[in-house]
């Protein structure tokens, strides 16, 4: 009888060994949430409270449930630095505010430069209308500057790079229009159609376009008021067409010399 009673008592006693790993699991979860909460906005007080909690957990304190939640201090933001993200944002805002006057000044300079180029364009257009060159010359304002386009038949014979004697007067009149104070950088570029060329002087359209640009620039620089250091010459051959090379009219457009008057570069701090 006593043996049966003892067995009943043992059966009635529940095995509670699972409580230990369960309590450890709760402790680790609590520690995880404390870490996540504290890292969301780190300051000295929260860091100290977090340190105390971990000391209690891992060094045998009374247990995590005995610790109270850290009390927020309304004045802690006055003594502690701001989060890093807020500091970066404030620095970026300050840089933007500092750059605004520079950007506004650059915009003003661009508007002034555009007005000056438009004045030069008006002067060249008046010359074109006066001499009835509207079918031979053309001007346009581009993102690169003021572009003057001259048909090749105005200055050159077919397949040749020397400016015709009869047309040197026109080139010298254009040189007067390029007299500016202060001076600007000017690029002379030669262009051809895609019809192959092969003669004793030139083996390719590229060579022809280069020499046409150089020879035209030489005539312009006979004007003593023009400084050669502001001029340069380029040749593009048939590789920058503005017309359809499949038609005669398109090929005629592509055979041209261009005079590009660049915007004057100014230092914003001047």
Backbone as numpy.savetxt, mean C-alpha at the origin, in Angstrom:
# Nx Ny Nz CAx CAy CAz Cx Cy Cz
-26.03 -68.24 64.29 -26.85 -67.03 64.29 -26.00 -65.78 64.29
-24.97 -65.75 65.09 -24.10 -64.57 65.16 -23.38 -64.33 63.84
-23.03 -65.45 63.14 -22.36 -65.30 61.84 -23.30 -64.69 60.82
-24.56 -65.08 60.80 -25.52 -64.52 59.86 -25.76 -63.04 60.13
-25.83 -62.67 61.41 -26.04 -61.25 61.75 -24.86 -60.41 61.28
-23.63 -60.95 61.40 -22.44 -60.19 61.01 -22.43 -59.97 59.49
-22.83 -61.00 58.75 -22.88 -60.86 57.28 -23.91 -59.83 56.86
-25.05 -59.77 57.55 -26.07 -58.77 57.23 -25.58 -57.37 57.50
-24.79 -57.23 58.59 -24.26 -55.90 58.90 -23.26 -55.46 57.83
-22.43 -56.41 57.36 -21.45 -56.07 56.32 -22.13 -55.68 55.01
-23.21 -56.36 54.70 -23.94 -56.03 53.48 -24.61 -54.68 53.58
-25.04 -54.34 54.78 -25.71 -53.04 54.95 -24.73 -51.88 54.86
-23.48 -52.16 55.14 -22.47 -51.09 55.08 -22.06 -50.83 53.62
-22.33 -49.60 53.10 -22.06 -49.25 51.69 -20.59 -48.92 51.51
-20.02 -49.39 50.39 -18.63 -49.08 50.06 -18.53 -47.64 49.57
-17.79 -46.76 50.29 -17.67 -45.34 49.97 -16.28 -44.98 49.45
-15.56 -45.94 48.91 -14.20 -45.67 48.40 -14.21 -44.77 47.17
-15.32 -44.69 46.45 -15.42 -43.84 45.25 -15.42 -42.36 45.59
-15.66 -42.02 46.85 -15.70 -40.60 47.22 -14.34 -39.93 47.07
-13.27 -40.67 47.29 -11.93 -40.05 47.22 -11.60 -39.57 45.79
-11.69 -40.42 44.79 -11.41 -39.90 43.42 -12.44 -38.87 42.97
-13.69 -38.98 43.45 -14.70 -38.00 43.08 -14.35 -36.63 43.67
-13.91 -36.63 44.93 -13.52 -35.36 45.56 -12.31 -34.76 44.86
-11.35 -35.63 44.46 -10.19 -35.13 43.72 -10.60 -34.51 42.38
-11.56 -35.16 41.72 -12.04 -34.64 40.45 -12.70 -33.27 40.62
-13.52 -33.13 41.66 -14.15 -31.84 41.93 -13.10 -30.78 42.24
-12.09 -31.18 42.99 -11.03 -30.22 43.33 -10.31 -29.72 42.07
-9.98 -30.65 41.16 -9.30 -30.25 39.92 -10.18 -29.38 39.04
-11.48 -29.71 38.98 -12.40 -28.89 38.19 -12.51 -27.49 38.77
-12.57 -27.40 40.08 -12.65 -26.09 40.72 -11.39 -25.29 40.44
-10.24 -25.97 40.53 -8.98 -25.29 40.23 -8.96 -24.79 38.79
-9.49 -25.58 37.84 -9.54 -25.17 36.43 -10.39 -23.93 36.24
-11.59 -23.91 36.87 -12.46 -22.75 36.72 -11.85 -21.51 37.36
-11.12 -21.69 38.46 -10.46 -20.54 39.09 -9.40 -19.96 38.17
-8.65 -20.87 37.51 -7.62 -20.40 36.58 -8.25 -19.65 35.41
-9.32 -20.21 34.83 -9.98 -19.55 33.71 -10.55 -18.21 34.11
-11.13 -18.14 35.27 -11.70 -16.88 35.73 -10.62 -15.84 35.98
-9.53 -16.26 36.59 -8.49 -15.29 36.96 -7.76 -14.78 35.73
-7.53 -15.64 34.73 -6.79 -15.20 33.55 -7.61 -14.32 32.63
-8.92 -14.28 32.83 -9.74 -13.40 31.98 -9.43 -11.94 32.24
-9.04 -11.57 33.42 -8.67 -10.19 33.73 -7.71 -10.24 34.91
-6.41 -10.28 34.61 -5.42 -10.47 35.66 -5.14 -9.15 36.35
-5.17 -9.16 37.69 -4.67 -8.03 38.46 -4.02 -8.59 39.71
-3.44 -7.72 40.51 -2.64 -8.17 41.65 -3.48 -8.89 42.69
-4.67 -8.36 42.99 -5.50 -8.96 44.04 -5.98 -10.35 43.65
-6.43 -10.51 42.41 -6.91 -11.81 41.97 -5.77 -12.82 41.90
-4.61 -12.36 41.48 -3.47 -13.26 41.41 -3.09 -13.75 42.81
-3.15 -12.86 43.79 -2.83 -13.25 45.15 -3.86 -14.24 45.69
-5.14 -13.98 45.43 -6.18 -14.90 45.88 -6.02 -16.26 45.22
-5.69 -16.26 43.92 -5.48 -17.51 43.22 -4.32 -18.28 43.82
-3.26 -17.56 44.15 -2.10 -18.20 44.77 -2.47 -18.85 46.10
-3.27 -18.17 46.90 -3.68 -18.73 48.19 -4.51 -19.99 47.99
-5.41 -19.99 47.01 -6.24 -21.17 46.76 -5.39 -22.36 46.38
-4.41 -22.15 45.46 -3.57 -23.26 45.05 -2.68 -23.77 46.18
-2.22 -22.85 47.01 -1.43 -23.28 48.17 -2.25 -24.19 49.06
-3.53 -23.82 49.26 -4.39 -24.64 50.10 -4.68 -25.98 49.48
-4.82 -26.01 48.13 -5.17 -27.26 47.47 -4.02 -28.24 47.47
-2.84 -27.74 47.08 -1.72 -28.64 46.87 -0.81 -28.80 48.09
-0.97 -27.94 49.08 -0.12 -28.05 50.26 -0.90 -28.48 51.49
-2.13 -28.96 51.32 -2.87 -29.54 52.43 -3.64 -28.54 53.24
-4.33 -27.62 52.60 -5.16 -26.64 53.32 -6.45 -27.27 53.75
-7.36 -26.46 54.19 -8.64 -26.96 54.69 -9.55 -27.43 53.57
-9.20 -27.11 52.32 -10.03 -27.53 51.20 -10.54 -26.35 50.43
-10.75 -26.53 49.15 -11.15 -25.40 48.30 -12.51 -24.85 48.63
-13.38 -25.67 49.16 -14.73 -25.18 49.44 -14.77 -24.23 50.63
-13.70 -24.19 51.44 -13.68 -23.32 52.60 -13.25 -21.91 52.27
-12.73 -21.70 51.03 -12.26 -20.36 50.66 -13.41 -19.56 50.07
-13.46 -18.32 50.45 -14.49 -17.43 49.90 -14.00 -16.81 48.61
-14.95 -16.40 47.76 -14.60 -15.75 46.49 -13.91 -14.43 46.75
-12.83 -14.14 46.04 -12.13 -12.86 46.24 -13.09 -11.69 46.07
-12.94 -10.71 46.94 -13.81 -9.54 46.92 -13.24 -8.51 45.97
-14.08 -8.01 45.08 -13.66 -7.00 44.13 -13.43 -5.68 44.85
-12.37 -5.00 44.45 -12.06 -3.68 44.99 -12.39 -2.65 43.94
-13.24 -1.74 44.27 -13.69 -0.75 43.28 -12.55 0.15 42.83
-11.52 0.28 43.67 -10.45 1.22 43.35 -9.22 0.53 42.77
-9.32 -0.79 42.50 -8.10 -1.47 42.07 -7.66 -1.02 40.68
-8.60 -0.56 39.84 -8.24 -0.13 38.49 -7.43 1.15 38.49
-7.50 1.88 39.60 -6.74 3.13 39.65 -5.26 2.87 39.89
-4.97 1.80 40.66 -3.60 1.54 41.03 -2.91 0.53 40.12
-3.69 -0.31 39.43 -3.11 -1.37 38.62 -3.12 -0.98 37.15
-2.14 -1.48 36.39 -2.09 -1.15 34.96 -3.25 -1.76 34.21
-3.55 -1.18 33.04 -4.64 -1.67 32.20 -4.21 -2.93 31.48
-5.18 -3.76 31.09 -4.83 -4.95 30.31 -4.05 -4.58 29.06
-3.26 -5.55 28.58 -2.38 -5.30 27.45 -3.14 -4.91 26.19
-4.30 -5.54 25.95 -5.08 -5.23 24.75 -5.54 -3.78 24.75
-5.97 -3.27 25.90 -6.41 -1.89 25.98 -5.25 -0.93 25.74
-4.06 -1.28 26.25 -2.90 -0.42 26.03 -2.55 -0.35 24.55
-2.57 -1.50 23.87 -2.27 -1.50 22.43 -3.29 -0.68 21.65
-4.56 -0.80 22.02 -5.60 -0.06 21.32 -5.40 1.44 21.50
-5.06 1.86 22.73 -4.83 3.29 22.98 -3.63 3.78 22.20
-2.55 2.96 22.11 -1.39 3.37 21.34 -1.73 3.54 19.86
-2.51 2.61 19.31 -2.91 2.71 17.91 -3.75 3.96 17.66
-4.67 4.26 18.61 -5.50 5.46 18.44 -4.64 6.72 18.47
-3.62 6.73 19.34 -2.73 7.90 19.40 -1.96 8.06 18.10
-1.47 6.93 17.54 -0.73 7.00 16.28 -1.62 7.51 15.14
-2.86 7.06 15.12 -3.80 7.52 14.09 -4.03 9.02 14.20
-4.21 9.50 15.43 -4.43 10.93 15.65 -3.21 11.73 15.22
-1.99 11.18 15.46 -0.79 11.90 15.07 -0.61 11.93 13.56
-1.07 10.87 12.87 -0.90 10.80 11.41 -1.93 11.62 10.66
-3.02 12.01 11.30 -4.08 12.74 10.60 -3.58 14.05 9.98
-2.83 14.90 10.73 -2.36 16.14 10.10 -1.48 15.88 8.89
-0.63 14.81 8.95 0.24 14.48 7.83 -0.57 14.07 6.62
-1.59 13.21 6.83 -2.43 12.76 5.72 -3.19 13.92 5.10
-3.69 14.82 5.93 -4.42 15.96 5.41 -3.51 16.87 4.60
-2.25 17.03 5.07 -1.32 17.89 4.35 -0.94 17.27 3.01
-0.74 15.92 3.00 -0.43 15.25 1.75 -1.57 15.39 0.76
-2.82 15.31 1.24 -3.97 15.46 0.36 -4.01 16.86 -0.24
-3.69 17.87 0.58 -3.67 19.24 0.08 -2.60 19.40 -0.99
-1.42 18.79 -0.75 -0.35 18.87 -1.73 -0.75 18.21 -3.04
-1.45 17.08 -2.97 -1.90 16.41 -4.18 -2.87 17.28 -4.96
-3.76 17.96 -4.27 -4.71 18.84 -4.95 -3.99 20.02 -5.60
-3.01 20.57 -4.90 -2.26 21.68 -5.47 -1.48 21.23 -6.70
-0.88 20.04 -6.61 -0.11 19.52 -7.73 -1.02 19.26 -8.93
-2.20 18.74 -8.69 -3.14 18.49 -9.78 -3.54 19.81 -10.46
-3.73 20.84 -9.68 -4.08 22.15 -10.27 -2.94 22.67 -11.14
-1.70 22.49 -10.68 -0.56 22.96 -11.47 -0.45 22.18 -12.78
-0.66 20.87 -12.71 -0.60 20.06 -13.93 -1.74 20.43 -14.88
-2.90 20.73 -14.33 -4.01 21.16 -15.18 -3.70 22.48 -15.86
-2.97 23.36 -15.18 -2.59 24.64 -15.79 -1.62 24.41 -16.94
-0.67 23.48 -16.76 0.26 23.15 -17.84 -0.49 22.51 -19.01
-1.45 21.64 -18.70 -2.25 21.00 -19.75 -3.03 22.04 -20.55
-3.59 23.02 -19.87 -4.34 24.07 -20.57 -3.43 24.85 -21.51
-2.21 25.10 -21.08 -1.27 25.84 -21.94 -0.91 25.02 -23.18
-0.69 23.71 -23.00 -0.36 22.86 -24.15 -1.57 22.71 -25.07
-2.76 22.58 -24.49 -3.97 22.46 -25.31 -4.20 23.72 -26.13
-3.90 24.88 -25.56 -4.04 26.13 -26.31 -3.10 26.15 -27.51
-1.88 25.63 -27.31 -0.92 25.55 -28.41 -1.43 24.60 -29.50
-2.01 23.48 -29.08 -2.52 22.49 -30.05 -3.66 23.10 -30.88
-4.58 23.79 -30.22 -5.70 24.40 -30.94 -5.24 25.51 -31.85
-4.28 26.28 -31.41 -3.78 27.40 -32.21 -3.16 26.92 -33.52
-2.46 25.78 -33.46 -1.77 25.27 -34.64 -2.54 24.16 -35.33
-3.77 23.90 -34.87 -4.62 22.88 -35.48 -3.93 21.52 -35.50
-3.42 21.14 -34.31 -2.73 19.86 -34.16 -3.59 18.83 -33.42
-4.87 19.02 -33.39 -5.73 18.15 -32.59 -5.69 16.70 -33.07
-5.38 16.48 -34.37 -5.30 15.12 -34.89 -3.89 14.54 -34.80
-2.97 15.30 -34.23 -1.58 14.86 -34.11 -1.09 14.82 -32.66
-1.69 15.65 -31.81 -1.29 15.73 -30.40 -2.50 15.42 -29.52
-2.20 14.94 -28.34 -3.26 14.67 -27.37 -2.68 14.77 -25.96
-3.45 15.31 -25.03 -3.00 15.40 -23.63 -4.02 14.72 -22.73
-3.54 14.18 -21.63 -4.42 13.56 -20.65 -3.73 13.54 -19.29
-4.53 13.73 -18.25 -4.02 13.62 -16.88 -4.21 12.18 -16.41
-3.11 11.55 -16.03 -3.15 10.18 -15.56 -2.69 10.12 -14.11
-2.71 8.92 -13.54 -2.23 8.75 -12.18 -0.72 8.98 -12.08
-0.03 8.90 -13.22 1.42 9.12 -13.22 1.80 10.57 -13.44
0.91 11.35 -14.04 1.21 12.75 -14.31 0.49 13.22 -15.55
1.01 14.28 -16.17 0.44 14.83 -17.39 1.11 14.18 -18.60
0.31 13.56 -19.47 0.83 12.81 -20.61 0.51 13.54 -21.91
1.55 13.84 -22.69 1.41 14.41 -24.02 1.78 13.34 -25.03
0.84 13.01 -25.91 1.06 11.97 -26.93 1.22 12.63 -28.29
2.29 12.23 -29.01 2.59 12.79 -30.34 2.65 11.64 -31.33
1.89 11.75 -32.43 1.93 10.73 -33.46 3.31 10.72 -34.13
3.76 9.53 -34.53 5.12 9.44 -35.07 5.27 10.18 -36.40
4.16 10.28 -37.17 4.28 10.94 -38.48 4.45 12.45 -38.35
4.30 12.97 -37.11 4.53 14.40 -36.90 6.03 14.69 -36.89
6.85 13.74 -36.45 8.27 14.00 -36.23 9.19 13.14 -37.10
8.74 11.93 -37.47 9.67 10.97 -38.08 9.13 10.43 -39.41
10.05 10.03 -40.25 9.71 9.27 -41.43 9.58 7.79 -41.05
8.89 7.04 -41.85 8.66 5.63 -41.54 9.99 4.87 -41.47
10.19 4.14 -40.37 11.38 3.32 -40.20 12.63 4.08 -39.82
12.51 5.39 -39.55 13.68 6.19 -39.19 13.50 6.82 -37.81
14.62 7.16 -37.18 14.59 7.68 -35.82 14.99 9.14 -35.72
15.48 9.75 -36.81 15.87 11.15 -36.76 14.65 12.05 -36.95
14.59 13.09 -36.16 13.51 14.07 -36.29 13.70 14.83 -37.60
12.65 14.90 -38.41 12.73 15.60 -39.69 13.07 17.08 -39.47
13.84 17.62 -40.35 14.24 19.03 -40.24 13.02 19.94 -40.23
12.03 19.60 -41.03 10.84 20.44 -41.11 10.03 20.41 -39.82
10.23 19.36 -39.02 9.44 19.22 -37.79 10.22 19.61 -36.54
11.48 19.97 -36.68 12.25 20.39 -35.51 11.69 21.68 -34.91
11.09 22.51 -35.76 10.47 23.73 -35.24 9.35 23.39 -34.26
8.55 22.39 -34.61 7.47 21.96 -33.72 8.04 21.44 -32.41
9.11 20.65 -32.48 9.74 20.12 -31.28 10.27 21.24 -30.39
10.84 22.27 -31.01 11.38 23.37 -30.22 10.26 24.21 -29.60
9.13 24.30 -30.29 7.99 25.00 -29.69 7.45 24.23 -28.49
7.47 22.91 -28.58 7.07 22.10 -27.42 8.05 22.26 -26.27
9.32 22.43 -26.59 10.33 22.61 -25.55 10.03 23.86 -24.72
9.57 24.90 -25.38 9.22 26.14 -24.65 8.09 25.87 -23.66
7.15 25.03 -24.06 6.02 24.71 -23.17 6.47 23.90 -21.96
7.62 23.26 -22.06 8.14 22.45 -20.96 9.02 23.24 -20.01
9.18 24.51 -20.28 9.94 25.37 -19.36 9.08 25.65 -18.13
9.51 25.16 -17.01 8.72 25.30 -15.77 9.64 25.69 -14.62
9.10 26.43 -13.70 9.86 26.83 -12.52 9.01 26.63 -11.27
9.44 25.78 -10.36 10.63 24.92 -10.46 10.41 23.80 -11.48
11.49 23.22 -11.97 11.37 22.19 -13.02 10.78 20.89 -12.49
10.37 20.05 -13.43 9.80 18.74 -13.11 10.54 17.65 -13.87
10.45 16.43 -13.37 11.00 15.28 -14.09 10.12 14.99 -15.31
10.77 14.77 -16.45 10.05 14.51 -17.70 10.63 13.26 -18.34
9.75 12.35 -18.72 10.16 11.09 -19.35 9.67 11.06 -20.80
10.61 10.86 -21.73 10.28 10.73 -23.14 10.30 9.24 -23.48
9.20 8.72 -24.02 9.15 7.29 -24.35 8.71 7.10 -25.80
9.36 6.14 -26.47 9.04 5.81 -27.85 8.24 4.52 -27.92
7.28 4.47 -28.88 6.43 3.29 -29.07 6.26 3.03 -30.56
6.07 1.77 -30.93 5.87 1.39 -32.33 4.69 0.43 -32.43
4.34 0.08 -33.68 3.36 -0.99 -33.88 4.09 -2.33 -33.88
3.39 -3.38 -34.21 4.00 -4.72 -34.14 4.49 -5.23 -35.49
4.54 -4.34 -36.48 5.06 -4.75 -37.78 6.58 -4.90 -37.67
7.13 -6.08 -37.97 8.58 -6.28 -37.81 9.38 -5.32 -38.68
10.51 -4.91 -38.15 11.41 -4.02 -38.89 12.78 -4.66 -38.94
13.42 -4.53 -40.06 14.77 -5.05 -40.21 15.48 -4.30 -41.30
16.34 -3.37 -40.91 17.11 -2.63 -41.91 18.53 -2.45 -41.41
19.29 -1.65 -42.12 20.70 -1.49 -41.79 20.90 -0.80 -40.45
19.88 -0.06 -39.97 20.05 0.73 -38.75 19.45 0.04 -37.52
18.30 -0.62 -37.70 17.61 -1.21 -36.55 17.21 -2.65 -36.85
17.42 -3.49 -35.87 17.06 -4.89 -36.02 15.73 -5.22 -35.35
15.18 -4.27 -34.61 13.91 -4.52 -33.91 13.18 -3.20 -33.68
11.89 -3.31 -33.44 11.10 -2.13 -33.11 11.54 -1.52 -31.78
12.03 -2.36 -30.91 12.49 -1.86 -29.61 13.64 -0.87 -29.79
14.60 -1.22 -30.65 15.72 -0.31 -30.91 15.24 0.98 -31.56
14.30 0.85 -32.49 13.76 2.04 -33.15 13.07 2.97 -32.14
12.27 2.40 -31.24 11.55 3.23 -30.27 12.50 3.94 -29.31
13.57 3.26 -28.92 14.54 3.89 -28.03 15.21 5.08 -28.69
15.68 4.90 -29.91 16.40 5.96 -30.59 15.49 7.13 -30.95
14.23 6.86 -31.24 13.30 7.96 -31.49 13.12 8.82 -30.23
12.99 8.16 -29.08 12.84 8.90 -27.82 14.09 9.71 -27.53
15.26 9.13 -27.74 16.52 9.83 -27.47 16.70 11.02 -28.40
16.47 10.82 -29.68 16.67 11.91 -30.65 15.68 13.04 -30.44
14.44 12.72 -30.11 13.47 13.77 -29.82 13.87 14.53 -28.57
14.37 13.83 -27.56 14.82 14.49 -26.33 16.00 15.43 -26.62
16.88 15.02 -27.50 18.02 15.88 -27.85 17.55 17.20 -28.45
16.55 17.14 -29.31 16.04 18.38 -29.91 15.42 19.26 -28.83
14.68 18.67 -27.91 14.09 19.46 -26.83 15.17 20.14 -26.00
16.26 19.43 -25.74 17.30 19.97 -24.86 18.19 20.99 -25.55
17.93 21.27 -26.82 18.61 22.40 -27.44 18.14 23.71 -26.84
17.00 23.67 -26.17 16.53 24.82 -25.42 17.39 24.94 -24.16
18.13 26.02 -24.04 19.07 26.20 -22.94 18.37 26.36 -21.59
17.10 26.65 -21.60 16.37 26.81 -20.34 15.94 25.47 -19.73
16.14 24.40 -20.48 15.80 23.07 -19.98 17.07 22.39 -19.47
16.99 21.85 -18.26 18.13 21.18 -17.64 18.07 19.68 -17.95
19.11 19.13 -18.58 19.08 17.70 -18.96 18.89 16.74 -17.78
19.26 17.16 -16.57 19.17 16.24 -15.44 17.72 15.88 -15.09
16.77 16.68 -15.61 15.36 16.40 -15.34 14.71 15.52 -16.42
15.50 15.12 -17.43 14.95 14.37 -18.56 15.52 12.95 -18.60
14.69 12.04 -19.09 15.12 10.66 -19.33 14.35 10.11 -20.52
14.91 9.07 -21.17 14.30 8.50 -22.37 14.15 6.99 -22.20
13.05 6.48 -22.76 12.75 5.05 -22.71 12.21 4.59 -24.05
12.35 3.29 -24.31 11.77 2.70 -25.52 11.02 1.44 -25.17
9.78 1.34 -25.63 8.93 0.19 -25.30 8.63 -0.68 -26.52
9.08 -0.27 -27.71 8.78 -1.05 -28.90 7.29 -1.18 -29.11
6.83 -2.41 -29.44 5.41 -2.65 -29.68 4.68 -3.18 -28.45
5.33 -3.13 -27.28 4.82 -3.86 -26.12 3.85 -3.09 -25.24
3.56 -1.84 -25.56 2.55 -1.08 -24.84 1.59 -0.40 -25.83
0.82 -1.18 -26.56 -0.08 -0.61 -27.57 -1.28 0.08 -26.92
-1.78 1.10 -27.60 -3.02 1.75 -27.17 -4.12 1.55 -28.22
-3.77 0.93 -29.33 -4.72 0.64 -30.39 -4.59 -0.81 -30.83
-5.48 -1.22 -31.71 -5.50 -2.60 -32.22 -4.51 -2.72 -33.37
-3.50 -3.53 -33.19 -2.49 -3.70 -34.24 -3.01 -4.47 -35.45
-4.24 -4.98 -35.37 -4.82 -5.69 -36.51 -5.38 -4.74 -37.56
-5.52 -3.45 -37.20 -6.07 -2.46 -38.14 -5.02 -1.38 -38.39
-5.14 -0.73 -39.52 -4.21 0.35 -39.87 -4.37 1.52 -38.91
-5.63 1.84 -38.56 -5.86 2.95 -37.62 -5.27 2.64 -36.25
-5.39 1.40 -35.81 -4.82 1.02 -34.52 -3.31 1.07 -34.54
-2.70 0.60 -35.62 -1.23 0.65 -35.72 -0.74 2.08 -35.76
-1.50 2.97 -36.40 -1.11 4.38 -36.44 -1.12 4.99 -35.03
-2.09 4.60 -34.21 -2.12 5.09 -32.82 -0.92 4.59 -32.01
-0.52 3.37 -32.30 0.58 2.79 -31.52 1.93 3.39 -31.86
2.08 3.90 -33.09 3.34 4.55 -33.47 3.31 5.98 -32.92
3.99 6.19 -31.81 3.86 7.47 -31.12 5.08 7.72 -30.23
5.20 8.98 -29.82 6.16 9.40 -28.80 5.36 10.04 -27.68
5.68 9.69 -26.45 4.95 10.23 -25.30 5.89 11.05 -24.43
5.36 12.18 -23.95 6.08 13.05 -23.02 5.30 13.04 -21.71
5.88 12.44 -20.69 5.21 12.33 -19.40 5.82 13.34 -18.43
5.01 14.29 -17.99 5.43 15.30 -17.01 5.00 14.80 -15.63
5.97 14.47 -14.81 5.69 13.86 -13.52 5.30 14.90 -12.48
4.51 14.48 -11.49 4.21 15.40 -10.37 5.49 15.71 -9.62
5.55 16.91 -9.10 6.73 17.32 -8.35 6.69 16.68 -6.97
7.80 16.07 -6.59 7.88 15.40 -5.28 8.25 16.45 -4.25
7.42 16.53 -3.19 7.66 17.48 -2.11 7.80 16.74 -0.80
8.65 17.29 0.04 8.78 16.75 1.39 7.71 17.36 2.26
6.95 16.52 2.94 5.85 17.01 3.76 6.33 17.92 4.86
7.58 17.70 5.33 8.10 18.50 6.44 8.65 19.85 5.99
8.75 20.05 4.66 9.26 21.34 4.17 8.29 22.47 4.49
